[in-house]
Amino acid sequence: MSIVTPPPQTRARRLTGEQRRRQLIDVAAALFAERGFSSTTMDDVAEAAGVTKPLLYQHFSSKKALYLELVDEVANRILAAIAEATARAVGPRSQVEEGLRAYFALVVADPASFKLLYDRDHGGDEELGRAVRQVERALVGAIDPLIDAGLDAEHRVFLAAGLVGMAEGASLAWIDTRHVLLTDQSRKTESERLARRMSSMLWAGLRSVRAD
């Protein structure tokens, strides 16, 4: 007896609403990362997820709403991971190392989401641009308290913004040049390697900072 694969609409009913929403988010993240916001349509997302477009719109009212939720979710994951990692660190250098270890662990585990977060192809949409800048400001706010060198607030924010920009640039460079799929163990090894490289440079720079 032959086995007939059910159509996407039938398979969709087997997922709970939350499971379906999760699937749509994951599919959209991969498409946005690969094609950019402007070149991805809701038709593309629905087709890749194996659902009808009306079902997709039951979860997300528009492509912009879907993208904004993705950006918000990635940002929350980053901030939570950095906060948890730095809270258990002992001393300034350990905070820098642990924060970067947590950050690059997420980058290596989910490069598509990070490429999406740093995408600047918003088709001139100011709301999307503001959303990404808000994430960057939130990251600066998370890094600012870790810079303890007797500096005034403006100086700390300036340095924190520089560190965030460096981490962003390094992440995109790694994402654009990686060529092989990583196993769970190799992802851990790779994220540790990236964190060591970045933390050694940042710590050397922070040690030389003086109030002026």
Phi, psi and omega in degrees: 000131181283151178258123182261124178284126181293152179294161181307321183298325180288316180297328183299327183291343181282347178264145172289168179302319181291321178296318179296317179299318179298318179297316181296321178297315181296317180296315181296320180301316180295319181291315179299320180294322183283318189251343186090160182298312187296327185268000179255134179247165176294329174300318179299315181296314181298316181295315181295327180277348181073035180231169175280156179295322175302323178294320178300318181288344173294331182264326184223126186288340181197169176297321179297316179299320178296314181296316180298322178294321178298313180300315180297319181294315179298316180300316180297322178296317180296310183297319180295319181294317179294317180299316180294318183292315182287335180293328181269356181283153179242110179093158184301315182295319178297324178296317178298313182295314182293321179297316179290325178298317179294318181297309184287337174298320177289319179301312183290324181287328186218067182299330181299317181294324180287323177296322176298315183298323184266005179296135178249006182270077183256009179061030179078009181284112185292326181296319179291320177299318179296322181298317179292319179295326177296323177297315180299319178294323178295321178294319176300318179297329179283326182278326183314308183295342181280346181269094185248088182224029180067031184263157174283167187301317182297319180295318180296316179297320179301313180291320179299319178297322177296319179295318179297317179297321178294317179296320178298312180298318179295321180297313180296322179297318179293316181299319183287338185252353180289142186232353183233152174284140184255143173279173179303316181291318181290331175296317179296315179298318182293316180295323177295319180296315179296318180296319179298315181298314182288318184294323180297320179290314182295318182294321177298321179290317181295327180295334183268357183287136177228150175293143177221000000 
